[in-house]
């Protein structure tokens, strides 16, 4: 059972359900129903989601998720830290360059505790103009917008990104986080045709949650999806952006780009058996 609560205009106002349509925004906080015996099971995760045509459409929900994770952005400070969050905006201190990198992408492994892999050939960080050049599609110029200027992020030759977490500071010490969120650009489809979603896994590879990314019709829309757990239970996240890889052909294709990644401060794994299980699985 899913309990649905919707806020319109401000994340703190709980009210009636609102469907997103052309030119509209939808901000939603969801919580899966809990069993009566709450001591027997962890609390249900809380889903923060919003979609609409502009940055303002999702800003309040992004800020609500940030506050729920911890008000402090820990930046590049060496961990482990007890509180706060990490963010990756792909902008390289204001860079406008197009950057192609292989998989695994470890550019934020040491300073922010994130490793990203893809079944594709690698990743691209680029402004919209750079995406046009990389994927050879002039339509991209009007299809996407950045949440934090100016670069977006995407796998190349695929549409799946896998995230794993480590204690920031080096040493590749595996970690878990209590929540993870992503901003997407131009999510058009939902339901059976939808491809955009996030799946969350624990240290043993067991799925904790699978959530569809909200859509908003029209070009260059923005969507946000963040999921918060009752503790640092998430060891990895599989992000599917769209239903095809960028550059692929198809009449019902929904090509989607990503922007900011926001996640709770990675915490060292205390359970030795869980740590061993995660290390044995590697980056699968």
N, C-alpha and C positions, 0 to 999 in steps of 0.2 A: 504494500500500500504506500502511495506517495501523497503526502500532504502538500498542497500547493498554496503559496501565499505570494501575492503580487504587490509590488510598490510602483507607483507612477510618479515620476518627478523627483523623488527622494527615497533613498534606500531604507530610511527608518519608518516609512508609512506603510502599514500592512493593510491591504484592502482586497477588492475583488479581482478575479482573474482577468487578464488583459491579453488579447491576441495581437501579435505584431503583424502589421501590414505595411503596405507601401506608404512611406512618409511617416510611419509611426515608430515609437520606441516601446520596448517591453522590458521592464526590470522585474526580476523574479528571484525570490529566495525560497528554496524548497528544502524540506527535511523529510527523509524517509521515515515511515512509521516505526515506532519502537514497540518491542514486546513488553508485556506487563512486568516481567522480571528483568528489570534493567541491569541488575547486578550480574546476570548471566551472560550478557552480550554487551559489546561496546556500544556507545551511543551512535545513533544514525548520523551519517555525514550530512552537512549542510551545504546546499548548492546555491551559489550566487551566480545569477545570470542576467544579462541585459543585451539588447540589440536595437539598432536604429541607424538613421542616416548620417549622424554627426558624432563628433567626440563627446559632446554634451549628453548624447543619448545614453552613454554607458558610464560617464565619469563618476556619478554618485555611487554606482554599484562597485566599480573598481576601488574607489576610496573606502567603501564599507568592507570590502574583502581585505584591503591593506590593514585597516584598523583591527579586524578580527584576528589576523595573523600576528599582529604586533606593530605598534605605531612607529617603531624605529626601523629605517632602512639601513642595514648594517654595511652596505657598500662592499668595500674590499677588505674589511677588518678581518684579521685572522680569527678563526673559531677554535673550539666550539664556544658559542655564546648561548646563554640560556633563553634569551628572548629576541624578538625582532624578526626581520624577513630579509630576503635577498630579491633583487630585481635585475633583469637583463633586458635592455631596450634596443640592442643591436646597432646602436648609433655611434659607437666608438668615439665618444667625446665630441660629437658633431660631425663626424665623417660623412661625406657624400659619395665616397668611393663604392664601387661594386667589388665585393670580395667573395671569391669562390674558395671553399675549404673542403678538405676530404672528411670522410667519416672514419673513425669517431672524431667529433669536433670537441677539442679540449681547451678551447680558448678561454673558458670561464671555470675550468676545473679547479685551479689553485685558488683564485681569488674569490669565487662565489660558490664553489662546490657543485658545479653542474657539468655533467658529461652528456653529449647528445650524439645519437647514432641514427642511421637510417638504412633501410634495405636498398635505397638508391645509391647514387654515386658520390653524394656529398651534399653540401649546403651552399646557399647563397645569402649574403647580406647585401641589400641594394636599395637605393631609392626606386621609385616607380619606373623612371627612365632606364635604370639598369636592368630591371626585370624584363622590360621590353626587349633589350638587347640579348639577354641571356636566353630567354625562352622564345625569341623570334616571333613575338605576337604583338603587333601594334595596338590591339584592343586593350592590352593591359594598361595603357596610359590612362584610360578612363575607368578602369575596373577596380582599382585599389586606392586606398589612402592609408597613411601611417597614423597611428595614435600618438606616438612620440616621434617628432620629426628626426630624421627623414627616412630612415632605412626600415625595410621589412625583412622578414626571414622566411626561408622556405627550403625544404629538401629539393634536390635535383634528381630527376629520373625516378621520382616516387612522391607519395603524399603522406608518408608516415614518418614521424619523429619520435624516438624513444629517449626519455630523460631518466638519468640516474643521478643520485645525490651522494655527495662526499663531504666530509668536514672541511670547510675552507681553510686554506693554509698550507696545503701540500701533504704528501704522504699517501694519498689515495685511500684514506680510511673511509669505508662505506658508511653511509648515514641514512637516516630517514627524516621525513618532514611531515608536519601536521596538515599541510594544505598546499595546493598548487593551482595556479590560474593562468590563462592565456587570453590575449586579445587577438581576434581574428578579423580579417578584412574580406568582405564580399561573400559571406555565407548566404546562399540563395535558397537552398533546398532543405526540407525537413521530411520526416516520415520515412516511407519506404525508399525514396530516392536520395535521402540524406546520406552524406558520407562523413561529415565533420562530427567528431566525438572525442572524448578522452576516457581512457581506461586506467584505473589505479590498482597497483599491485603491492602486496606486502613483501617481506623479506623472503618468504617461501614461494613466491610466485603466484600466490592465490589472489584472485581478483577481489578487490574491495568494493569497487563501484564502476559503473559504466554510464556515462552521461552524454547526451546529444548536445551539440552546440546550438544555441538559438540562432534563428535566421531573421534577416530583414531584407525585403525585396528592394531591388534597385541596385545600380552599380555603386561600388566604393562604400558600401555600408560597413559598419563596425559591430562586432559581437564580442561579448566577454563571457567566459565561463570559468568559475573558480569553485573548488570543492574543499571544504574544511572538515577535518576529522577531529575527534576528541583527544588526540595525542599524536605523537610522531610515528605513525603507522605506515606511511607510504615510502616504499623503497624505490619504486619506478613508476613512470607514467608513459603510456603509449598514446600519442596524439595523432589523430587522423584529420588532415586538413583537406576538405573537399572530397569529391568522389572519383577524381582522376588526378594524375600527376600534371603539373603545369606543362603546357605545350602539347598535351594529348588532344586528339580529335574526338568529337562526339556531340550529338545534338542535345543531349541532356547532361552535358558536363557541368560541373560546378567546381571551378578552380578557386582555391582559397589560399591566401597568404596569412602569415602570422606576424604579430608584433610583440609587445612586452610579455615576458614570462615573470610571474610573481609567485614566490613560494616562501613558506615558513623556514626559519633558520634550521639548516640541516643539523641533526643531533646524532652523536655517535651511537652505534648499536650496542646495547649492553648485554643482550642475549647471545652467548657464544655460539650456540647451535644455529641461531638465525643468521649470525654473521657468516658462519661457515657455509650455510646453504646459499647465501647470496653470492659469496665469492666463487662457489662452484658453478653457479649459473652464469657468471660473467655478464656480458652485455647482450644476452639473448632477448 
